[in-house]
Amino acid sequence: MDKTLLWAGAPLVFALNAWASPSQQAQYGPLQTYAQSPFITNGLAPQLRSGFSLPQEQIELSAALTAASIWAKNGLYELDYYQNQLHLGAKWQVSAHWQFELGYRWNYAADNGLDSLTIAFHDWFSIDQNGRDQVDNDRYIIDAPEFGFDERDFRNEMLSQGLYSYLQYQLYQSERHGLSAGLSLYYSDIGSGFFTHSDWEQALQLNYGYLNGNHGFDATISQTFRDTPTNFEQMPYRASNWFVGSSYRYQWLSNHYLVLQLGIYQGISTEEDDFSKVATEVTLGYRYQMEQSALEFSVIENMINADNSTDIAFTFAYRYRYGAGGKD
């Protein structure tokens, strides 16, 4: 693993050293977000999950909408388009040890007008534009000859869609610590979409959670497996790639939470190109929690390797819980 994996432990250091008076910690865990690197997000990307289970027999329904601006340009390829995602999911704590989840993810290329905002955001924080300010806004280009891609003007076309299931077993849980293991199955070869690339993908992951007063921390380490070669015969996909991520949240007021997350994904390409490098995504989010539901807003920013992830992405999510156990 690359040394950048050490970054994933940064929120852990902060969480374990922070202290606040004890309070009832919400169990919504990490934000409802998804990887945004172009070739990772259109397949199975393991989600950062809580190490804690839901109350027994409780059900959580969730919906999330993400708007992203994709930009990458170098000697091998050029990607410049808008990516939007709709996610619908439901998870059920079947018993004290077992949790089951089903979901659907749809990616499409509708115009979300983020180019101007992205350029302004990079200017505000003195982030290099990497050439974005030298081309027209609102383009739809995927030009990667070595990978067999030459797609242009695909506004309003579907990029991919997939169905997934997730089964989790609770290994250990106490008031402050939770440890769980899970298996994901993802099926993407449905309908059309030129990013559809592998009929089945699987992932194994281990999740750890820690609670202390107003502070919460979660971490996930995972390995994804897929059939290769994929539908993109010229795209040198790895047969497997790892992911590690961490999430720190602070209960600011009784209903308000601030969340900081870091996700690091092994590059999906086996060649010496930018997609072979790790994708590092930092997420800053806000959660407003009600009696049985939560609203979330988050911003995802690519770090370190500019040419293998999104420039910026915004996610709105709603999560609702009902069933045995009542509210958290």
Salt bridges, closest charged atoms under 4 A:
GLU60 OE2 - ARG319 NE 2.93
GLU60 OE1 - ARG321 NE 2.74
GLU78 OE2 - ARG139 NH2 2.59
ASP80 OD1 - ARG132 NH1 3.37
ASP80 OD2 - ARG139 NE 2.82
GLU101 OE1 - ARG49 NH1 2.58
ASP111 OD2 - ARG155 NH1 2.87
ASP115 OD1 - ARG132 NH1 2.87
ASP143 OD2 - ARG152 NH2 3.31
ASP150 OD1 - ARG152 NE 3.25
GLU201 OE2 - HIS197 NE2 3.34
GLU201 OE1 - ARG226 NE 2.97
ASP218 OD2 - ARG249 NH1 2.82
ASP274 OD1 - LYS277 NZ 3.31
GLU296 OE2 - ARG287 NH2 2.83
GLU296 OE2 - ARG319 NH1 2.79
GLU301 OE2 - HIS122 NE2 3.52
ASP311 OD2 - ARG132 NE 2.74
ASP328 OD1 - ARG321 NH1 2.94
